[in-house]
Amino acid sequence: ALAGTIKLTDTPQGLKIDAEISGAPTGDHGFHIHEFGACGDDGKAAGGHYNPSGHMHGNMLKDGIAKTHAGDFGNLTVGADGKASLHVTVPELSLSSGKYNVAGRAFILHEKVDDFSQPVGNAGARIGCAPIIITKE
């Protein structure tokens, strides 16, 4: 079964994201932050990609927050063992302060690869959903 942990930490350099996922289908899968922290209706309750500035879809990790949706993380590559990880610090994103805050939203893992086409990358159904909640360490 699909499972995982995504730990988010505010740092002076930006939002540190440490994601570990298991039980996922092998291959590349779109991985994005969506607008709402709700996972009902097969993940559709999470709404669209988190895009507070109204930019085009793209790879925010490569092209920057000034050009893309703030929640566009491209693809996670899942190995033959069903595991994937992402360890990155994203400038300008934060948990609860500033223009690009993500608490109360959700990470979505898609069934297919994000091909970076418009408007949202053609990544198909939502196979994993994780609300972003603030907890005590």
DSSP file with accessible surface (Angstrom, degrees, kcal/mol):
  #  RESIDUE AA STRUCTURE BP1 BP2  ACC     N-H-->O    O-->H-N    N-H-->O    O-->H-N    TCO  KAPPA ALPHA  PHI   PSI    X-CA   Y-CA   Z-CA
    1    1 A A              0   0  128      0, 0.0     2,-0.2     0, 0.0    23,-0.1   0.000 360.0 360.0 360.0 146.1    0.0    0.0    0.0
    2    2 A L        +     0   0   62     21,-0.1     2,-0.3   125,-0.1    21,-0.2  -0.449 360.0 151.8 -67.5 129.3    1.1    3.5   -0.7
    3    3 A A  E     +A   22   0A  55     19,-2.5    19,-2.8    -2,-0.2     2,-0.3  -0.949   6.7 140.3-149.8 168.7    2.5    5.2    2.4
    4    4 A G  E     -A   21   0A  50     -2,-0.3     2,-0.4    17,-0.2    17,-0.2  -0.951  36.3-115.8 168.3 173.7    5.0    7.8    3.3
    5    5 A T  E     -A   20   0A 100     15,-2.3    15,-2.6    -2,-0.3     2,-0.5  -0.999  15.0-169.3-135.2 134.5    6.2   10.8    5.4
    6    6 A I  E     -A   19   0A  42     -2,-0.4     2,-0.5    13,-0.2    13,-0.2  -0.974  10.1-165.8-124.8 113.7    6.8   14.3    4.2
    7    7 A K  E     -A   18   0A  93     11,-2.9    11,-2.5    -2,-0.5     2,-0.4  -0.886   2.1-165.0-103.3 129.1    8.6   16.5    6.8
    8    8 A L  E     +A   17   0A  28     -2,-0.5     2,-0.4     9,-0.2     9,-0.2  -0.944   7.8 179.9-115.3 133.9    8.6   20.2    6.2
    9    9 A T  E     -A   16   0A  50      7,-2.2     7,-3.4    -2,-0.4     2,-0.3  -0.994  25.8-129.9-136.0 127.0   10.9   22.6    8.1
   10   10 A D  E     +A   15   0A  74     -2,-0.4     5,-0.2     5,-0.2    84,-0.1  -0.600  35.6 172.0 -72.3 131.2   11.2   26.3    7.8
   11   11 A T  E >   -A   14   0A  36      3,-1.8     3,-1.4    -2,-0.3    -2,-0.0  -0.905  49.3-104.5-131.3 165.1   14.9   27.4    7.4
   12   12 A P  T 3  S+     0   0  129      0, 0.0     3,-0.1     0, 0.0    -2,-0.0   0.795 123.3  52.5 -60.8 -23.1   16.5   30.8    6.6
   13   13 A Q  T 3  S-     0   0  135      1,-0.3     2,-0.3    78,-0.1    79,-0.1   0.571 125.1 -87.8 -86.6 -12.5   17.1   29.4    3.0
   14   14 A G  E <  S-A   11   0A   8     -3,-1.4    -3,-1.8    77,-0.2     2,-0.6  -0.899  71.9 -19.7 137.4-164.4   13.4   28.4    2.5
   15   15 A L  E     -AB  10  90A   0     75,-2.2    75,-2.8    78,-0.3     2,-0.5  -0.702  56.5-146.2 -86.3 119.0   11.2   25.4    3.1
   16   16 A K  E     -AB   9  89A  78     -7,-3.4    -7,-2.2    -2,-0.6     2,-0.5  -0.735  15.1-164.2 -86.2 126.1   13.1   22.2    3.6
   17   17 A I  E     +AB   8  88A   0     71,-3.6    71,-2.1    -2,-0.5     2,-0.5  -0.966  12.6 179.4-117.0 121.5   11.2   19.2    2.3
   18   18 A D  E     +AB   7  87A  34    -11,-2.5   -11,-2.9    -2,-0.5     2,-0.4  -0.936  12.7 177.5-122.6 103.6   12.1   15.7    3.2
   19   19 A A  E     +AB   6  86A   0     67,-3.2    67,-2.0    -2,-0.5     2,-0.4  -0.918  12.6 179.4-113.6 133.8    9.8   13.1    1.6
   20   20 A E  E     -AB   5  85A  99    -15,-2.6   -15,-2.3    -2,-0.4     2,-0.4  -0.986  11.4-179.4-130.9 119.8   10.1    9.4    1.8
   21   21 A I  E     +AB   4  84A  18     63,-3.2    63,-2.2    -2,-0.4     2,-0.3  -0.936   3.6 179.5-124.2 143.4    7.4    7.3    0.0
   22   22 A S  E     +A    3   0A  46    -19,-2.8   -19,-2.5    -2,-0.4    61,-0.2  -0.935  59.0  37.2-137.2 161.8    6.9    3.6   -0.3
   23   23 A G  S    S+     0   0   43     58,-0.4    60,-0.2    -2,-0.3   -21,-0.1   0.687  79.9 138.1  73.8  20.0    4.5    1.2   -2.0
   24   24 A A        -     0   0    7     58,-2.2    -1,-0.2   -23,-0.1     2,-0.1  -0.629  62.1 -93.8 -96.4 155.9    4.2    3.4   -5.1
   25   25 A P        -     0   0   69      0, 0.0    53,-0.2     0, 0.0    -1,-0.1  -0.421  51.2 -98.8 -65.9 141.2    4.1    2.2   -8.7
   26   26 A T  S    S+     0   0   92     54,-0.1     2,-0.2    -2,-0.1    53,-0.2  -0.241  83.3  42.2 -59.6 145.0    7.5    2.1  -10.4
   27   27 A G  E    S-C   78   0B  27     51,-2.5    51,-3.4    -3,-0.1     2,-0.4  -0.683  97.0 -33.9 118.1-169.5    8.4    5.1  -12.7
   28   28 A D  E     -C   77   0B  72     49,-0.2     2,-0.4    -2,-0.2    49,-0.2  -0.774  53.6-176.4 -95.0 136.5    8.0    8.8  -12.7
   29   29 A H  E     -C   76   0B   8     47,-2.3    47,-2.8    -2,-0.4    84,-0.3  -0.998  31.7-108.1-135.5 132.7    5.0   10.4  -11.1
   30   30 A G  E     -C   75   0B   0     82,-2.7    80,-2.9    -2,-0.4     2,-0.4  -0.282  34.3-166.0 -55.4 140.3    3.9   14.1  -10.9
   31   31 A F  E     + D   0 109B   3     43,-2.5    42,-1.3    78,-0.2     2,-0.3  -0.969  19.6 153.4-138.2 113.7    4.4   15.5   -7.4
   32   32 A H  E     -CD  72 108B   0     76,-2.1    76,-3.0    -2,-0.4     2,-0.5  -0.948  45.4-117.9-139.7 158.9    2.7   18.7   -6.5
   33   33 A I  E     - D   0 107B   0     38,-2.1    17,-2.9    -2,-0.3    74,-0.2  -0.885  37.7-156.8 -94.4 129.2    1.3   20.8   -3.7
   34   34 A H  E     -ED  49 106B   0     72,-3.6    72,-1.5    -2,-0.5    15,-0.3  -0.625  25.5-102.5-104.8 169.4   -2.4   21.4   -4.3
   35   35 A E  S    S+     0   0   76     13,-2.8     2,-0.3    -2,-0.2    12,-0.2   0.801  94.2  43.6 -62.6 -40.3   -4.6   24.2   -2.9
   36   36 A F  S    S-     0   0  107     10,-2.6     2,-1.0    12,-0.2    69,-0.3  -0.862  70.1-130.8-120.7 148.5   -6.5   22.6   -0.1
   37   37 A G  S    S+     0   0   32     67,-1.7     2,-0.4    -2,-0.3    68,-0.1  -0.203  73.9 107.8 -87.6  44.2   -5.7   20.1    2.7
   38   38 A A        -     0   0   43     -2,-1.0    -2,-0.2     7,-0.2    92,-0.1  -0.971  44.8-173.2-125.0 139.0   -8.5   17.8    1.9
   39   39 A a     >  +     0   0   45     -2,-0.4     4,-1.5     6,-0.2     5,-0.2   0.315  42.3 122.9-115.0   7.8   -8.1   14.3    0.3
   40   40 A G  T >4> +     0   0   43      2,-0.2     5,-2.1     3,-0.2     3,-0.5  -0.041  59.2  39.5 -65.2 171.5  -11.8   13.3   -0.3
   41   41 A D  G >45S-     0   0  114      1,-0.2     3,-2.1     2,-0.2    -1,-0.2   0.923 139.9 -54.2  54.0  50.2  -13.2   12.3   -3.7
   42   42 A D  G 345S-     0   0  129      1,-0.3    84,-0.5     2,-0.1    -1,-0.2   0.841 108.0 -50.8  54.2  36.9  -10.0   10.4   -4.7
   43   43 A G  G X<5S+     0   0    3     -4,-1.5     3,-1.7    -3,-0.5    -1,-0.3   0.304 113.6 114.5  89.1 -10.0   -7.9   13.5   -4.0
   44   44 A K  G X 5 +     0   0  120     -3,-2.1     3,-2.0     1,-0.3    -3,-0.2   0.793  64.0  71.6 -65.7 -23.3  -10.0   15.9   -6.1
   45   45 A A  G 3 <S+     0   0   41     -5,-2.1    -1,-0.3     1,-0.3    -6,-0.2   0.690  81.7  73.6 -65.6 -15.2  -11.0   17.8   -2.9
   46   46 A A  G <  S-     0   0    0     -3,-1.7   -10,-2.6    -6,-0.3    -1,-0.3   0.569  95.0-149.2 -74.7  -6.8   -7.4   19.1   -2.8
   47   47 A G    <   -     0   0   18     -3,-2.0    -1,-0.2   -12,-0.2     3,-0.1  -0.259  35.7 -31.3  72.8-160.8   -8.3   21.4   -5.7
   48   48 A G  S    S-     0   0   29      1,-0.2   -13,-2.8   -14,-0.1   -12,-0.2  -0.149  86.4 -57.2 -84.9-177.1   -5.8   22.5   -8.3
   49   49 A H  B     -E   34   0B  15    -15,-0.3     2,-0.5     1,-0.1   -15,-0.3  -0.304  63.3 -99.6 -58.8 143.2   -2.1   23.1   -8.1
   50   50 A Y        +     0   0    8    -17,-2.9    21,-2.1    56,-0.2    22,-0.2  -0.550  60.8 155.5 -66.7 114.3   -1.1   25.7   -5.5
   51   51 A N    >   +     0   0   45     -2,-0.5     3,-1.4    18,-0.2    -1,-0.1  -0.499  11.6 164.6-146.9  66.3   -0.6   28.8   -7.7
   52   52 A P  T 3  S+     0   0   60      0, 0.0    -1,-0.1     0, 0.0    17,-0.1   0.739  79.5  48.8 -64.9 -20.8   -1.0   32.0   -5.7
   53   53 A S  T 3  S-     0   0   36     15,-0.2    16,-0.1    12,-0.1    -2,-0.0   0.434 106.1-120.9 -99.9  -0.7    0.6   34.2   -8.4
   54   54 A G    <   +     0   0   62     -3,-1.4    15,-0.1     1,-0.1     2,-0.1   0.839  56.9 155.6  68.9  32.5   -1.3   32.8  -11.4
   55   55 A H        -     0   0   61     13,-0.2    -1,-0.1     1,-0.1    13,-0.1  -0.344  47.3 -88.8 -84.5 173.9    1.8   31.6  -13.3
   56   56 A M  B     -g   68   0C 123     11,-0.5    13,-0.7     1,-0.1    -1,-0.1  -0.365  50.7 -93.4 -73.9 158.5    2.1   28.9  -15.9
   57   57 A H        +     0   0    6     62,-0.2     2,-0.3    11,-0.2    -1,-0.1  -0.400  67.9 121.7 -68.7 149.3    2.7   25.3  -15.0
   58   58 A G        -     0   0    7     11,-0.1     2,-0.9    -2,-0.1    16,-0.4  -0.954  69.1 -57.3-178.3-163.1    6.3   24.2  -14.9
   59   59 A N    >>  -     0   0   34     -2,-0.3     4,-3.5     1,-0.2     3,-1.1  -0.841  42.0-173.6-105.4  95.5    9.1   22.8  -12.8
   60   60 A M  H 3> S+     0   0    8     12,-1.4     4,-1.9    -2,-0.9    -1,-0.2   0.842  82.4  60.1 -59.7 -33.4    9.4   25.2   -9.9
   61   61 A L  H 34 S+     0   0   66     11,-0.6    -1,-0.3     1,-0.2    12,-0.1   0.815 119.7  27.9 -65.5 -27.6   12.5   23.5   -8.6
   62   62 A K  H <4 S+     0   0  156     -3,-1.1    -2,-0.2     2,-0.1    -1,-0.2   0.832 131.5  33.1 -98.0 -43.0   14.3   24.2  -11.9
   63   63 A D  H  < S-     0   0   66     -4,-3.5    -3,-0.2     1,-0.1    -2,-0.2   0.584 105.5-119.3 -99.3 -12.6   12.7   27.4  -13.2
   64   64 A G    >X  -     0   0   30     -4,-1.9     3,-1.5    -5,-0.4     4,-0.9   0.152  24.8 -81.6  91.7 155.8   11.9   29.2   -9.9
   65   65 A I  T 34 S+     0   0    9      1,-0.3    -1,-0.1     2,-0.2   -12,-0.1   0.709 119.2  67.8 -69.0 -20.9    8.8   30.5   -8.2
   66   66 A A  T 34 S+     0   0   73      1,-0.2    -1,-0.3    -3,-0.1    -2,-0.1   0.668 111.4  32.2 -74.9 -13.8    8.6   33.7  -10.3
   67   67 A K  T <4 S+     0   0  145     -3,-1.5   -11,-0.5    -4,-0.1     2,-0.2   0.527 118.4  38.8-117.2 -13.5    7.8   31.6  -13.4
   68   68 A T  B  < S-g   56   0C   4     -4,-0.9   -11,-0.2   -13,-0.1   -13,-0.2  -0.799  94.2 -68.5-133.1 174.1    5.7   28.6  -12.3
   69   69 A H    >   -     0   0   13    -13,-0.7     3,-1.6    -2,-0.2   -18,-0.2  -0.431  45.5-127.4 -59.0 139.0    3.0   27.4   -9.9
   70   70 A A  T 3  S+     0   0    2      1,-0.3   -19,-0.2   -20,-0.2    -1,-0.1   0.763 108.0  51.9 -62.9 -23.1    4.5   27.6   -6.3
   71   71 A G  T 3  S+     0   0    0    -21,-2.1   -38,-2.1   -38,-0.2     2,-1.0   0.317  76.8 117.2 -98.2  10.0    3.4   23.9   -5.9
   72   72 A D  E <   +C   32   0B   0     -3,-1.6   -12,-1.4   -22,-0.2   -11,-0.6  -0.672  25.0 161.3 -85.9 104.6    5.0   22.4   -9.0
   73   73 A F  E     -     0   0B   6    -42,-1.3     2,-0.2    -2,-1.0    -1,-0.2   0.184  38.2-139.5-106.3  14.9    7.7   19.9   -7.9
   74   74 A G  E     -     0   0B   1    -16,-0.4   -43,-2.5   -44,-0.0     2,-0.3  -0.452  52.8 -19.8  69.5-127.5    8.0   18.1  -11.2
   75   75 A N  E     -C   30   0B  45    -45,-0.3     2,-0.5    -2,-0.2   -45,-0.2  -0.903  43.7-144.6-124.9 147.5    8.3   14.3  -10.8
   76   76 A L  E     -C   29   0B   6    -47,-2.8   -47,-2.3    -2,-0.3     2,-0.6  -0.914  23.6-138.9-100.3 133.8    9.2   11.8   -8.2
   77   77 A T  E     -C   28   0B  95     -2,-0.5     2,-0.5     8,-0.3     8,-0.4  -0.861  14.7-156.5 -96.6 118.5   11.1    8.8   -9.5
   78   78 A V  E     -C   27   0B   3    -51,-3.4   -51,-2.5    -2,-0.6     6,-0.2  -0.840  11.9-139.8 -97.9 126.2    9.9    5.5   -7.9
   79   79 A G    >   -     0   0   30      4,-2.6     3,-2.4    -2,-0.5   -55,-0.1  -0.151  33.4 -91.4 -76.5 175.5   12.4    2.7   -8.0
   80   80 A A  T 3  S+     0   0   99      1,-0.3   -54,-0.1     2,-0.1    -1,-0.1   0.753 126.2  62.3 -60.1 -22.9   11.6   -1.0   -8.6
   81   81 A D  T 3  S-     0   0  112      2,-0.2   -58,-0.4   -56,-0.1    -1,-0.3   0.407 118.2-111.8 -83.6   2.8   11.3   -1.4   -4.8
   82   82 A G  S <  S+     0   0    7     -3,-2.4   -58,-2.2     1,-0.3     2,-0.3   0.577  77.3 126.5  80.7   9.8    8.3    1.0   -4.8
   83   83 A K        +     0   0  123    -61,-0.2    -4,-2.6   -60,-0.2     2,-0.3  -0.778  30.0 169.6-109.4 147.7   10.3    3.7   -2.9
   84   84 A A  E     -B   21   0A   6    -63,-2.2   -63,-3.2    -2,-0.3     2,-0.3  -0.981   7.6-170.6-145.8 153.6   11.0    7.3   -3.8
   85   85 A S  E     -B   20   0A  65     -8,-0.4     2,-0.4    -2,-0.3    -8,-0.3  -0.985   8.5-166.3-144.7 156.0   12.5   10.3   -1.9
   86   86 A L  E     +B   19   0A  32    -67,-2.0   -67,-3.2    -2,-0.3     2,-0.4  -0.976   6.3 177.8-141.6 126.9   12.9   14.0   -2.3
   87   87 A H  E     +B   18   0A 103     -2,-0.4     2,-0.3   -69,-0.2   -69,-0.2  -0.939  28.0 134.8-132.1 108.1   15.2   16.1   -0.2
   88   88 A V  E     -B   17   0A  38    -71,-2.1   -71,-3.6    -2,-0.4     2,-0.5  -0.987  46.6-136.9-153.2 150.7   15.2   19.8   -1.3
   89   89 A T  E     -B   16   0A  57     -2,-0.3   -73,-0.3   -73,-0.3    -2,-0.0  -0.984  23.0-155.1-113.1 125.1   15.1   23.3    0.2
   90   90 A V  E >   -B   15   0A   2    -75,-2.8   -75,-2.2    -2,-0.5     3,-0.9  -0.886  13.1-131.6-107.6 112.1   12.7   25.6   -1.7
   91   91 A P  T 3  S+     0   0   81      0, 0.0     2,-0.2     0, 0.0   -77,-0.2  -0.277  87.3  13.1 -59.2 144.8   13.4   29.4   -1.5
   92   92 A E  T 3  S+     0   0  125      1,-0.2     8,-0.6   -79,-0.1     2,-0.2   0.046  98.3 109.6  78.0 -24.3   10.4   31.6   -0.7
   93   93 A L  E <   +h  100   0D   3     -3,-0.9   -78,-0.3    -2,-0.2     2,-0.3  -0.556  43.5 171.2 -75.8 149.6    8.1   28.7    0.3
   94   94 A S  E     -h  101   0D  12      6,-2.2     8,-2.0    -2,-0.2     9,-0.3  -0.961  41.3-116.0-148.4 167.7    7.3   28.5    4.1
   95   95 A L  S    S-     0   0   27     -2,-0.3     8,-2.8     6,-0.2    -1,-0.1   0.967 100.1 -14.2 -69.7 -54.6    5.0   26.7    6.4
   96   96 A S  S    S+     0   0   79      5,-0.2     2,-0.3     6,-0.2     5,-0.1   0.436 116.0  68.8-137.3   2.6    2.8   29.5    7.6
   97   97 A S  S    S+     0   0   72      3,-0.1     3,-0.2     0, 0.0    -3,-0.1  -0.768  76.2  23.1-121.6 168.1    4.3   32.9    6.9
   98   98 A G  S    S-     0   0   59     -2,-0.3     3,-0.4     1,-0.2    -4,-0.1  -0.017  99.3 -55.6  75.6-177.8    4.9   35.0    3.8
   99   99 A K  S    S+     0   0  141      1,-0.2     2,-0.6    -7,-0.1    -1,-0.2   0.818 128.6  48.6 -70.4 -33.7    3.3   35.0    0.4
  100  100 A Y  E    S+h   93   0D  15     -8,-0.6    -6,-2.2    -3,-0.2     2,-0.3  -0.607  73.0 156.4-112.8  69.6    3.9   31.3   -0.4
  101  101 A N  E     -h   94   0D  45     -2,-0.6    -6,-0.2    -3,-0.4    -5,-0.2  -0.776  22.5-171.1-100.5 143.4    2.8   29.4    2.7
  102  102 A V    >   +     0   0    0     -8,-2.0     3,-1.8    -2,-0.3    30,-0.2   0.501  41.1 120.1-114.5  -7.3    1.8   25.8    2.4
  103  103 A A  T 3  S+     0   0   27     -8,-2.8    30,-0.2    -9,-0.3     3,-0.1  -0.360  81.1  27.6 -60.2 137.6    0.2   24.8    5.8
  104  104 A G  T 3  S+     0   0   49     28,-2.7   -67,-1.7     1,-0.3    -1,-0.3   0.507 105.5  95.4  87.0   4.2   -3.4   23.6    5.2
  105  105 A R    <   -     0   0   57     -3,-1.8    27,-3.2   -69,-0.3     2,-0.3  -0.318  68.2-122.3-106.4-163.8   -2.7   22.5    1.7
  106  106 A A  E     -DF  34 131B   0    -72,-1.5   -72,-3.6    25,-0.3     2,-0.4  -1.000   4.3-128.1-147.7 144.6   -1.8   19.0    0.4
  107  107 A F  E     -DF  33 130B   5     23,-2.6    23,-2.4    -2,-0.3     2,-0.4  -0.736  28.9-160.8 -82.0 140.0    0.8   17.1   -1.4
  108  108 A I  E     -DF  32 129B   0    -76,-3.0   -76,-2.1    -2,-0.4     2,-0.5  -0.989  10.8-157.4-125.1 133.2   -0.5   15.0   -4.3
  109  109 A L  E     -DF  31 128B   6     19,-2.3    18,-2.4    -2,-0.4    19,-1.7  -0.949  21.8-148.0-104.7 125.1    1.2   12.1   -6.0
  110  110 A H  E     - F   0 126B  10    -80,-2.9    16,-0.2    -2,-0.5    14,-0.1  -0.575  17.7-124.1 -94.6 161.1   -0.2   11.5   -9.5
  111  111 A E  S    S+     0   0   89     14,-2.6     2,-0.2    12,-0.2    13,-0.2   0.770  90.5  37.6 -72.6 -27.6   -0.5    8.2  -11.5
  112  112 A K  S    S-     0   0   99     11,-2.5   -82,-2.7    13,-0.3    -2,-0.2  -0.718  95.5 -78.0-123.8 173.5    1.5    9.4  -14.5
  113  113 A V        -     0   0   66    -84,-0.3     2,-0.8    -2,-0.2   -84,-0.1  -0.357  40.0-120.8 -69.7 143.1    4.5   11.5  -15.3
  114  114 A D        -     0   0    2      1,-0.1     8,-0.2     9,-0.1     7,-0.1  -0.820  26.9-173.3 -81.6 112.9    4.2   15.3  -15.3
  115  115 A D        -     0   0   77      6,-2.3    -1,-0.1    -2,-0.8     7,-0.1   0.359  39.0-120.2 -93.3   6.9    5.2   16.2  -18.9
  116  116 A F        +     0   0   74      5,-0.3     6,-0.1     1,-0.2     2,-0.1   0.645  63.9 144.3  64.9  18.7    5.1   20.0  -18.1
  117  117 A S     >  -     0   0   45      4,-0.1     4,-1.6     1,-0.1    -1,-0.2  -0.376  50.6 -59.8 -76.7 166.2    2.4   20.7  -20.7
  118  118 A Q  T  4 S+     0   0   90      2,-0.2    -1,-0.1     1,-0.2     2,-0.1  -0.674 107.6  11.9 -93.5 148.6   -0.2   23.3  -19.9
  119  119 A P  T  4 S-     0   0   95      0, 0.0   -62,-0.2     0, 0.0    -1,-0.2  -0.973 137.9 -15.4 -91.0 -16.8   -2.2   23.8  -17.9
  120  120 A V  T  4 S-     0   0   66    -63,-0.1     3,-0.4   -64,-0.1    -2,-0.2   0.269  90.8 -94.6-136.3  14.4   -1.2   21.2  -15.3
  121  121 A G     <  -     0   0    0     -4,-1.6    -6,-2.3     1,-0.2    -5,-0.3   0.520  48.3-102.9  91.9  -0.1    1.2   18.7  -16.8
  122  122 A N        +     0   0  101     -8,-0.2    -1,-0.2     1,-0.1    -9,-0.1   0.819  68.2 149.8  60.4  32.9   -1.2   15.8  -17.9
  123  123 A A        -     0   0    5     -3,-0.4   -11,-2.5     1,-0.2   -12,-0.2   0.441  40.8-146.2 -88.4   2.1   -0.2   13.7  -14.9
  124  124 A G        +     0   0   33    -13,-0.2    -1,-0.2   -14,-0.1    -2,-0.0  -0.238  46.5   7.4  78.1-159.2   -3.5   11.9  -14.6
  125  125 A A  S    S-     0   0   53    -15,-0.1   -14,-2.6     1,-0.1     2,-0.7  -0.003  72.9-108.3 -62.2 164.2   -5.4   10.7  -11.5
  126  126 A R  E     +F  110   0B  64    -84,-0.5   -16,-0.2   -16,-0.2    -1,-0.1  -0.852  37.0 171.3 -98.0 114.8   -4.3   11.3   -7.9
  127  127 A I  E     +     0   0B  62    -18,-2.4     2,-0.3    -2,-0.7   -17,-0.2   0.592  66.9  31.2-101.8 -13.2   -3.0    8.2   -6.3
  128  128 A G  E     -F  109   0B  16    -19,-1.7   -19,-2.3   -86,-0.1     2,-0.4  -0.997  60.2-177.9-145.3 143.2   -1.6    9.7   -3.1
  129  129 A a  E     +F  108   0B  43     -2,-0.3   -21,-0.2   -21,-0.2   -90,-0.1  -0.993   1.9 179.5-143.6 132.2   -2.7   12.6   -1.0
  130  130 A A  E     -F  107   0B  38    -23,-2.4   -23,-2.6    -2,-0.4   -92,-0.1  -0.925  22.0-138.9-136.7 109.9   -1.1   14.1    2.2
  131  131 A P  E     -F  106   0B  64      0, 0.0     2,-0.8     0, 0.0   -25,-0.3  -0.368  21.3-125.4 -62.4 145.7   -2.5   17.1    4.0
  132  132 A I        +     0   0   10    -27,-3.2   -28,-2.7   -30,-0.2     2,-0.3  -0.850  40.1 171.3 -96.7 110.2    0.1   19.5    5.3
  133  133 A I        -     0   0  125     -2,-0.8     2,-0.5   -30,-0.2   -30,-0.0  -0.908  33.4-123.0-121.7 148.9   -0.5   20.0    9.0
  134  134 A I        +     0   0  106     -2,-0.3     2,-0.3   -39,-0.0    -2,-0.0  -0.804  38.8 170.6 -91.8 127.6    1.6   21.8   11.6
  135  135 A T        -     0   0  104     -2,-0.5     2,-0.3     0, 0.0     0, 0.0  -0.847  39.2 -96.7-128.4 167.3    2.5   19.5   14.5
  136  136 A K              0   0  202     -2,-0.3     0, 0.0     1,-0.1     0, 0.0  -0.672 360.0 360.0 -82.5 138.9    4.8   19.8   17.5
  137  137 A E              0   0  192     -2,-0.3    -1,-0.1     0, 0.0     0, 0.0  -0.259 360.0 360.0 -55.5 360.0    8.2   18.2   16.9
